[in-house]
Amino acid sequence: MLENLGSVGSLTSSPWIYAVVALSVLFDIVVPVLPSGVLVITAATAAAAAGTGTGTGTGAGSVPHEVPDILVLMLCAATASVLGDLAVYRIAWRGGDRLDRAIARSRRLTTAQERLGTALSRGGGALVVIARFAPAGRSIVSLAAGAAHRKVREFLPWSALAGVAWAGYSVALGYFGGQWLGASWLATGVSLIALFAAGAGAAFLVRRPRTATS
């Protein structure tokens, strides 16, 4: 575990961090165990710590060019998130009978499909944004939207908002953690706990039964 964290930390001093973050966010919709949140938070923590002069190898107040740019990092994560959503949405759209049967056998996917269809048709796709923070929620919502043949103009704006919200939240956690605690695993750990807490809260909201409305 510590060796893996060390490898992640070493990436933050390389320009490849943007590509690694983008690919991790892009593919974690189909492989949810990919550490996309860890990568985003660690990179943002390193950038913040360098900006406050607590990084290594630089004088106080100097920002080394090797650390990630916060805005570029957030743009990469948000863009990759939307592209991954659209890819799964298109696959589900063209999935055919086999995918329909697989969804019908899954209670979670069936429920998500029903709730998402109602939410999008009413212009209230906040469910897409909330699900982005829940474990596997992004995958379920994108599959459900595609399988239900929801119009892309209904799904895409909410997917974009979800990607920006998740990326902004993750970068902010890492950045402010680095500002307050420096470039340490404590800062990264505290930020990850906050990210997982948001995920747990989002999962609760997504799974909560709808109340009857008149």
VMD Tcl script that draws the C-alpha trace (Angstrom):
set ca {
  {0.00 0.00 0.00}
  {2.71 2.48 0.97}
  {4.70 1.61 -2.13}
  {1.66 2.35 -4.29}
  {1.14 5.69 -2.56}
  {4.79 6.50 -3.12}
  {4.41 5.78 -6.82}
  {1.39 8.08 -7.00}
  {3.33 10.81 -5.21}
  {6.25 10.57 -7.64}
  {3.90 11.13 -10.59}
  {3.05 14.61 -9.37}
  {6.47 15.88 -10.39}
  {5.99 14.68 -13.98}
  {3.97 16.28 -16.79}
  {2.55 12.79 -17.36}
  {0.35 13.34 -14.31}
  {-2.28 15.01 -16.51}
  {-2.46 12.04 -18.88}
  {-2.50 9.55 -16.01}
  {-5.29 11.44 -14.23}
  {-7.31 11.76 -17.44}
  {-6.98 8.06 -18.29}
  {-7.78 6.98 -14.74}
  {-10.93 9.13 -14.62}
  {-11.91 8.06 -18.13}
  {-11.72 4.33 -17.41}
  {-12.86 4.19 -13.79}
  {-16.43 4.21 -15.07}
  {-15.84 0.61 -16.20}
  {-13.13 -0.25 -13.64}
  {-14.31 1.55 -10.47}
  {-11.26 0.41 -8.46}
  {-8.96 2.75 -10.39}
  {-7.61 5.38 -7.96}
  {-8.74 8.45 -9.90}
  {-9.74 10.32 -6.74}
  {-6.40 9.50 -5.12}
  {-4.51 10.81 -8.15}
  {-6.46 14.07 -8.35}
  {-6.16 14.77 -4.63}
  {-2.46 13.87 -4.44}
  {-1.61 16.10 -7.41}
  {-3.61 19.01 -6.00}
  {-1.98 18.55 -2.58}
  {1.49 18.70 -4.13}
  {0.63 21.85 -6.07}
  {-0.79 23.59 -3.01}
  {2.14 22.64 -0.78}
  {4.63 23.91 -3.36}
  {2.73 27.17 -3.62}
  {3.07 27.75 0.11}
  {6.77 26.96 0.06}
  {6.43 23.67 1.95}
  {7.53 21.50 -0.95}
  {11.02 20.08 -1.21}
  {13.83 21.47 -3.26}
  {12.55 25.03 -3.52}
  {12.81 28.20 -1.55}
  {9.94 29.57 0.50}
  {7.20 30.99 -1.62}
  {8.57 29.63 -4.91}
  {6.47 27.37 -7.10}
  {8.45 24.74 -9.06}
  {7.36 24.19 -12.63}
  {7.23 20.44 -12.02}
  {4.09 20.57 -9.87}
  {0.67 20.30 -11.56}
  {-1.35 23.35 -12.47}
  {-4.59 23.33 -10.48}
  {-6.84 24.58 -13.29}
  {-5.36 22.23 -15.88}
  {-5.69 19.34 -13.46}
  {-9.36 20.10 -12.86}
  {-10.01 20.54 -16.59}
  {-8.40 17.16 -17.37}
  {-10.40 15.37 -14.68}
  {-13.72 16.99 -15.62}
  {-13.27 16.43 -19.37}
  {-12.28 12.79 -18.89}
  {-15.28 12.28 -16.64}
  {-17.71 13.55 -19.29}
  {-16.04 11.56 -22.07}
  {-16.25 8.37 -20.01}
  {-19.92 9.00 -19.27}
  {-20.70 9.55 -22.95}
  {-18.79 6.43 -24.00}
  {-20.78 4.19 -21.64}
  {-24.00 6.03 -22.54}
  {-23.41 5.30 -26.25}
  {-22.49 1.67 -25.58}
  {-25.68 1.20 -23.57}
  {-27.71 3.00 -26.26}
  {-26.55 0.47 -28.84}
  {-26.46 -2.46 -26.43}
  {-29.36 -4.40 -27.86}
  {-31.34 -7.23 -26.30}
  {-28.43 -8.72 -24.35}
  {-27.80 -5.51 -22.43}
  {-31.53 -5.00 -21.88}
  {-31.76 -8.45 -20.31}
  {-28.72 -7.75 -18.12}
  {-30.27 -4.52 -16.89}
  {-33.61 -6.25 -16.28}
  {-31.81 -8.78 -14.04}
  {-30.16 -5.99 -12.00}
  {-32.41 -4.34 -9.43}
  {-30.00 -1.41 -9.04}
  {-29.89 -0.71 -12.78}
  {-33.63 -1.09 -13.19}
  {-34.34 1.28 -10.31}
  {-31.76 3.77 -11.59}
  {-33.27 3.64 -15.06}
  {-36.73 4.41 -13.73}
  {-35.61 7.21 -11.42}
  {-33.29 8.74 -13.99}
  {-35.93 8.74 -16.69}
  {-38.36 10.60 -14.45}
  {-35.70 13.06 -13.27}
  {-34.41 13.91 -16.74}
  {-37.88 14.27 -18.24}
  {-38.68 16.82 -15.54}
  {-35.42 18.71 -16.10}
  {-34.19 17.70 -12.66}
  {-31.14 15.62 -13.45}
  {-29.46 16.42 -10.13}
  {-29.49 12.65 -9.67}
  {-26.70 12.48 -12.28}
  {-24.60 14.93 -10.26}
  {-25.19 13.18 -6.93}
  {-24.49 9.75 -8.41}
  {-21.09 10.98 -9.68}
  {-19.86 10.98 -6.07}
  {-21.34 7.59 -5.14}
  {-19.31 4.38 -5.63}
  {-20.22 2.97 -9.07}
  {-23.00 5.55 -9.30}
  {-21.51 7.10 -12.41}
  {-21.51 3.74 -14.19}
  {-25.09 2.91 -13.21}
  {-26.48 6.29 -14.25}
  {-24.67 6.35 -17.61}
  {-25.78 2.79 -18.41}
  {-29.33 3.55 -17.38}
  {-29.51 6.74 -19.45}
  {-28.19 5.01 -22.56}
  {-30.31 1.88 -22.19}
  {-33.43 4.01 -21.72}
  {-32.51 5.98 -24.87}
  {-32.64 9.29 -23.06}
  {-31.82 12.15 -25.41}
  {-28.21 13.31 -25.29}
  {-29.32 16.90 -24.73}
  {-31.05 15.72 -21.56}
  {-28.08 13.75 -20.27}
  {-24.98 15.66 -21.42}
  {-25.48 18.95 -19.50}
  {-25.97 17.07 -16.25}
  {-22.98 14.83 -16.97}
  {-20.85 17.94 -17.59}
  {-22.07 19.53 -14.36}
  {-21.35 16.28 -12.50}
  {-17.83 16.09 -13.92}
  {-17.04 19.70 -13.01}
  {-18.54 19.31 -9.53}
  {-16.60 16.12 -8.79}
  {-13.33 17.41 -10.23}
  {-13.70 20.76 -8.47}
  {-14.48 19.11 -5.15}
  {-11.57 16.66 -5.41}
  {-9.08 19.35 -6.44}
  {-10.32 21.66 -3.68}
  {-9.88 18.93 -1.08}
  {-6.31 18.28 -2.15}
  {-5.47 21.96 -2.56}
  {-6.75 23.15 0.80}
  {-5.39 20.06 2.52}
  {-1.97 20.90 1.09}
  {-2.34 24.54 2.11}
  {-3.12 23.64 5.71}
  {-1.10 20.47 6.27}
  {1.65 20.65 3.63}
  {2.78 17.94 1.21}
  {2.21 15.01 3.55}
  {0.29 11.77 3.48}
  {-1.72 13.19 6.39}
  {-3.06 15.93 4.10}
  {-3.86 13.38 1.39}
  {-5.45 11.02 3.91}
  {-7.69 13.70 5.40}
  {-8.75 14.80 1.91}
  {-9.54 11.22 0.89}
  {-11.65 10.71 4.01}
  {-13.66 13.79 3.00}
  {-14.03 12.42 -0.54}
  {-15.19 9.02 0.73}
  {-17.60 10.73 3.14}
  {-19.14 12.60 0.22}
  {-19.40 9.30 -1.64}
  {-21.17 7.65 1.28}
  {-23.59 10.56 1.52}
  {-24.26 10.46 -2.21}
  {-24.86 6.69 -2.11}
  {-27.41 7.21 0.65}
  {-29.25 9.87 -1.36}
  {-29.23 7.78 -4.54}
  {-30.58 4.68 -2.79}
  {-33.17 6.52 -0.69}
  {-36.68 5.57 -1.79}
  {-38.68 8.29 -3.45}
  {-41.48 9.75 -1.39}
  {-44.91 9.68 -2.85}
  {-45.95 12.93 -4.51}
  {-49.37 14.14 -5.35}
}
mol new
graphics top color blue
foreach p $ca { graphics top sphere $p radius 0.5 }
foreach p [lrange $ca 0 end-1] q [lrange $ca 1 end] { graphics top cylinder $p $q radius 0.2 }
display resetview
